[in-house]
Amino acid sequence: MKVLVIGASGFIGLPVAQALSRAGHTVYGLTRSPVKAKQLAADEVIPIVGEVAKPEPWIGLVATLDVVIEALGGTADLRSGAIALLEAVGAVAKSTRPASAPKLTYIYTSGCWVHGESLHDFVSDTTPITNPVKLVAWRPEVEQRFLQDPIVKGIVIRPALLYGKSGSLLASLFEGASKGKVEWYGKPGGRFCLIHPDDLADIYVRTAEKAQILGSIAIDASNDYTESVDDVLQRLVEVSGAEGPYEFVTPSNLFESALATTTLLRPYLAKTLLGWQQKKPGLLEGLPMYYAAWQASQDGQEKKDKLFAKV
């Protein structure tokens, strides 16, 4: 297949692009950074330096692509940008692809926070979305725009909170631990809904490869089980050598409130339709390894910053 990954140098996009390349596909990776473009090239991903909002350097690829993956993620309100991007891709697909060609697959990255707070009832991929976390209250509308698009085959993937490597949104937790204090948002009794970026990338690859036999569906990308926040924080105190006990902090904004969200998620579509299985250890089980990986990523970033400062 020929696949374009938009946001290919990001925390989600890079593992996805690498996994697609390892699977033998021709992968184009859009990034804003010339430096990160070199990393993509080293990973055998064809780099395209450009802006999402200025599609001229890459939009012509749509005529020959099998799959477009929007892996921008993030928590900012990207509603208008996501829809504009879909419309731009759809317009080129409609005008350049023969009527006999299969629909272009467009995979949109949403997130499990659309399920909202669920402390007592389990939710799954097909649970109706009625009360999303306020920070991402705009996402369900965008999901439906992709799923109902008449030109492309829209598929939505909803990653859970990512752990491992440089930490993603959990990096602030590890940073605090490295300075001697373990604290998190919310109150005792919460649970993390999680997935490792390598396991997440496997879901994207399987979705892209099986897209033509899938309907326009939303797939929750999460481990089979949630993990106790209290257990993770206590283990982090032990692993990091931080001064205990750990503490909970009252959220002061929408982002912190989102991080404090508990969603009792039981995903099933990735398993039943894609044959996907979690391979990486959970956060609690592998915490010594994940904390060490975060520390190593910080050392590596410091070296890069010093190097670029000399250029």
C-alpha positions as CSV (number, residue, x, y, z in Angstrom):
1,M,0.0,0.0,0.0
2,K,0.9,3.7,-0.3
3,V,0.2,5.5,2.9
4,L,0.5,9.2,3.9
5,V,0.9,9.8,7.6
6,I,0.1,13.4,8.6
7,G,2.0,14.3,11.7
8,A,4.6,11.6,11.1
9,S,7.1,12.9,13.6
10,G,4.7,13.1,16.5
11,F,4.3,10.8,19.5
12,I,1.6,8.8,17.7
13,G,2.6,9.4,14.1
14,L,6.3,8.4,14.3
15,P,5.6,4.8,15.7
16,V,2.8,4.5,13.2
17,A,5.0,5.5,10.2
18,Q,7.8,3.2,11.4
19,A,5.4,0.3,11.9
20,L,3.9,0.7,8.4
21,S,7.4,0.8,6.9
22,R,8.4,-2.4,8.7
23,A,5.3,-4.0,7.4
24,G,6.5,-3.4,3.8
25,H,4.3,-0.5,2.8
26,T,5.4,2.7,1.0
27,V,5.0,5.4,3.6
28,Y,5.1,9.2,3.2
29,G,5.5,11.2,6.3
30,L,4.4,14.9,6.6
31,T,6.3,16.9,9.2
32,R,7.0,20.6,9.7
33,S,10.6,20.0,10.8
34,P,13.5,19.6,8.3
35,V,15.5,18.0,11.2
36,K,12.7,15.4,11.9
37,A,12.4,14.8,8.2
38,K,15.9,13.4,8.3
39,Q,14.8,11.0,11.1
40,L,11.9,9.8,8.9
41,A,14.2,9.2,6.0
42,A,16.5,7.2,8.2
43,D,13.5,5.1,9.2
44,E,12.8,4.5,5.4
45,V,9.8,6.8,5.5
46,I,9.6,9.3,2.6
47,P,9.6,12.7,4.2
48,I,7.5,15.7,3.1
49,V,8.3,19.0,4.9
50,G,5.2,21.1,5.0
51,E,2.2,22.5,6.8
52,V,-1.1,20.7,7.3
53,A,-2.9,23.9,6.5
54,K,-0.9,24.4,3.3
55,P,-1.4,21.1,1.4
56,E,0.2,22.1,-1.9
57,P,3.5,20.0,-1.3
58,W,1.6,16.8,-0.6
59,I,-2.0,17.0,-1.7
60,G,-1.1,15.6,-5.2
61,L,-0.3,12.3,-3.6
62,V,-3.9,11.6,-2.9
63,A,-4.5,10.4,-6.4
64,T,-2.4,7.3,-5.9
65,L,-2.7,6.7,-2.2
66,D,-4.5,3.8,-0.5
67,V,-4.6,5.3,3.0
68,V,-4.3,8.7,4.6
69,I,-3.7,8.7,8.4
70,E,-4.2,11.9,10.4
71,A,-2.1,11.4,13.5
72,L,-2.0,14.9,14.8
73,G,-3.7,14.0,18.1
74,G,-3.4,16.7,20.8
75,T,-6.0,18.3,22.9
76,A,-6.4,21.7,21.3
77,D,-9.7,22.4,19.4
78,L,-8.8,21.3,15.9
79,R,-12.4,21.0,14.7
80,S,-12.3,23.4,11.8
81,G,-8.8,22.3,10.7
82,A,-9.7,18.6,10.7
83,I,-12.8,19.1,8.7
84,A,-11.0,21.4,6.2
85,L,-8.3,18.8,5.8
86,L,-10.9,16.1,5.1
87,E,-12.6,18.3,2.6
88,A,-9.4,19.1,0.8
89,V,-8.4,15.4,0.6
90,G,-11.9,14.5,-0.5
91,A,-12.0,17.1,-3.2
92,V,-8.8,15.8,-4.8
93,A,-9.8,12.2,-4.4
94,K,-13.1,12.9,-6.2
95,S,-11.5,14.7,-9.1
96,T,-8.4,12.5,-9.6
97,R,-9.3,9.0,-8.7
98,P,-11.2,6.8,-11.2
99,A,-14.8,5.9,-10.3
100,S,-13.8,2.2,-10.4
101,A,-11.1,2.7,-7.7
102,P,-11.8,1.6,-4.1
103,K,-12.6,4.5,-1.8
104,L,-9.5,6.2,-0.3
105,T,-9.3,5.2,3.4
106,Y,-8.9,8.2,5.8
107,I,-8.1,7.3,9.4
108,Y,-8.8,10.0,11.9
109,T,-7.1,10.1,15.3
110,S,-9.5,11.0,18.1
111,G,-9.2,9.8,21.7
112,C,-10.9,7.7,24.4
113,W,-11.7,10.9,26.4
114,V,-14.8,11.2,24.1
115,H,-16.4,8.5,26.4
116,G,-16.1,10.9,29.3
117,E,-16.1,10.0,33.0
118,S,-17.3,6.5,33.7
119,L,-16.6,5.5,37.3
120,H,-19.1,2.7,37.7
121,D,-20.3,1.5,34.3
122,F,-18.2,-0.1,31.6
123,V,-18.1,1.4,28.1
124,S,-16.9,0.0,24.8
125,D,-16.2,1.0,21.2
126,T,-19.9,1.0,20.3
127,T,-21.2,2.7,23.4
128,P,-23.1,5.9,22.4
129,I,-21.1,9.1,23.0
130,T,-23.2,11.3,25.3
131,N,-20.9,13.0,27.7
132,P,-17.4,13.6,26.5
133,V,-14.7,15.2,28.6
134,K,-15.1,19.0,28.2
135,L,-11.6,19.5,26.9
136,V,-12.5,17.4,23.8
137,A,-16.2,18.0,23.6
138,W,-15.7,19.0,20.0
139,R,-14.4,15.6,18.9
140,P,-17.6,13.6,18.6
141,E,-18.9,16.0,15.9
142,V,-15.7,15.6,13.9
143,E,-15.7,11.8,14.3
144,Q,-19.2,11.7,12.7
145,R,-18.1,14.0,9.9
146,F,-15.4,11.4,9.0
147,L,-17.6,8.3,9.6
148,Q,-20.4,9.7,7.3
149,D,-18.2,11.2,4.6
150,P,-19.6,10.2,1.1
151,I,-16.2,10.3,-0.7
152,V,-13.6,8.6,1.5
153,K,-13.9,5.6,3.8
154,G,-13.6,7.3,7.2
155,I,-12.3,5.3,10.1
156,V,-11.8,6.7,13.6
157,I,-9.2,5.4,16.1
158,R,-9.4,6.6,19.7
159,P,-6.1,6.1,21.5
160,A,-6.1,5.9,25.3
161,L,-3.6,7.7,27.5
162,L,-0.1,6.8,26.1
163,Y,2.7,5.5,28.3
164,G,6.3,4.4,27.5
165,K,9.2,6.0,25.6
166,S,9.3,9.8,26.4
167,G,6.1,9.6,28.3
168,S,3.6,11.7,26.3
169,L,1.1,13.2,28.8
170,L,2.6,11.1,31.6
171,A,5.9,12.9,31.2
172,S,4.9,15.5,33.8
173,L,4.3,12.7,36.3
174,F,7.8,11.3,35.8
175,E,9.3,14.8,35.8
176,G,7.8,15.5,39.2
177,A,9.1,12.1,40.5
178,S,12.6,12.9,39.3
179,K,12.4,16.1,41.4
180,G,11.3,14.2,44.5
181,K,7.5,14.6,44.4
182,V,4.9,12.2,43.0
183,E,1.5,13.8,42.5
184,W,-1.4,13.5,40.1
185,Y,-4.7,15.1,39.4
186,G,-8.0,14.0,40.9
187,K,-8.6,11.9,44.0
188,P,-8.0,8.4,45.3
189,G,-9.8,5.5,43.5
190,G,-9.2,6.6,39.9
191,R,-8.0,4.4,37.1
192,F,-5.8,4.9,34.1
193,C,-7.1,3.9,30.6
194,L,-3.8,3.2,28.8
195,I,-1.9,2.0,25.7
196,H,1.7,1.8,24.6
197,P,2.6,3.6,21.4
198,D,4.0,0.5,19.8
199,D,0.8,-1.4,20.5
200,L,-1.2,1.6,19.2
201,A,0.9,1.6,16.0
202,D,0.0,-2.1,15.5
203,I,-3.7,-1.1,15.6
204,Y,-3.1,1.5,12.9
205,V,-1.3,-0.9,10.6
206,R,-3.9,-3.6,11.0
207,T,-6.7,-1.0,10.4
208,A,-5.0,0.3,7.3
209,E,-4.4,-3.2,5.9
210,K,-8.0,-4.4,6.5
211,A,-9.7,-1.1,5.7
212,Q,-11.4,-2.3,2.6
213,I,-13.3,-5.0,4.5
214,L,-14.2,-2.7,7.4
215,G,-17.1,-0.4,7.6
216,S,-16.8,3.2,8.6
217,I,-16.2,2.5,12.3
218,A,-14.7,4.0,15.5
219,I,-12.2,1.7,17.2
220,D,-11.1,2.3,20.8
221,A,-7.4,1.7,21.1
222,S,-6.7,0.7,24.7
223,N,-5.3,-2.2,26.8
224,D,-7.8,-4.7,27.9
225,Y,-7.8,-3.5,31.5
226,T,-7.6,-0.2,33.3
227,E,-4.9,0.4,36.0
228,S,-5.3,1.8,39.5
229,V,-3.9,5.3,39.7
230,D,-3.1,4.8,43.4
231,D,-1.0,1.7,42.6
232,V,0.9,3.4,39.9
233,L,1.7,6.4,42.0
234,Q,2.9,4.3,44.9
235,R,5.1,2.2,42.7
236,L,6.5,5.3,41.1
237,V,7.5,6.6,44.6
238,E,9.4,3.3,45.0
239,V,11.0,3.2,41.6
240,S,12.1,6.9,41.5
241,G,13.2,7.2,45.1
242,A,10.9,10.2,45.5
243,E,9.8,11.3,48.9
244,G,6.5,9.8,49.8
245,P,3.6,9.7,50.2
246,Y,2.2,10.5,46.8
247,E,-0.4,13.2,46.6
248,F,-3.5,14.1,44.6
249,V,-3.9,17.6,43.3
250,T,-7.3,19.3,42.6
251,P,-7.5,20.1,38.8
252,S,-7.3,23.8,38.0
253,N,-8.2,23.7,34.3
254,L,-9.8,21.6,31.7
255,F,-6.6,19.8,30.7
256,E,-5.9,18.7,34.3
257,S,-9.5,17.7,34.7
258,A,-9.2,15.5,31.6
259,L,-6.1,13.8,33.0
260,A,-8.1,13.0,36.2
261,T,-10.8,11.2,34.1
262,T,-11.6,7.6,34.9
263,T,-13.1,5.6,32.1
264,L,-13.9,2.0,32.6
265,L,-13.2,1.0,29.1
266,R,-13.6,-2.5,27.7
267,P,-12.6,-2.3,24.0
268,Y,-13.4,-5.2,21.7
269,L,-13.3,-4.2,18.0
270,A,-9.5,-4.2,17.7
271,K,-9.5,-7.8,18.9
272,T,-12.5,-9.1,17.1
273,L,-12.1,-7.3,13.7
274,L,-8.3,-6.8,13.6
275,G,-6.9,-9.7,15.6
276,W,-4.9,-7.3,17.7
277,Q,-3.4,-8.2,21.0
278,Q,-1.5,-6.1,23.6
279,K,2.2,-7.1,23.6
280,K,3.8,-4.5,25.9
281,P,3.7,-4.8,29.7
282,G,1.2,-2.6,31.4
283,L,2.3,0.7,33.1
284,L,2.4,-0.7,36.6
285,E,4.1,-4.0,35.6
286,G,6.8,-2.3,33.5
287,L,7.2,1.0,35.4
288,P,10.9,0.6,36.2
289,M,11.6,0.2,32.5
290,Y,9.3,3.0,31.5
291,Y,10.7,5.4,34.0
292,A,14.2,4.6,32.8
293,A,13.1,5.1,29.2
294,W,11.8,8.5,30.1
295,Q,15.0,9.5,31.9
296,A,17.0,8.4,28.8
297,S,14.8,10.4,26.5
298,Q,15.5,13.5,28.6
299,D,19.3,12.9,28.4
300,G,19.0,12.5,24.7
301,Q,17.0,15.7,24.3
302,E,19.5,17.7,26.3
303,K,22.3,16.5,24.0
304,K,20.2,17.5,20.9
305,D,19.5,20.9,22.3
306,K,23.3,21.5,23.0
307,L,24.1,20.3,19.5
308,F,21.6,22.6,17.8
309,A,22.7,25.5,19.9
310,K,26.2,25.2,18.3
311,V,24.9,25.2,14.8
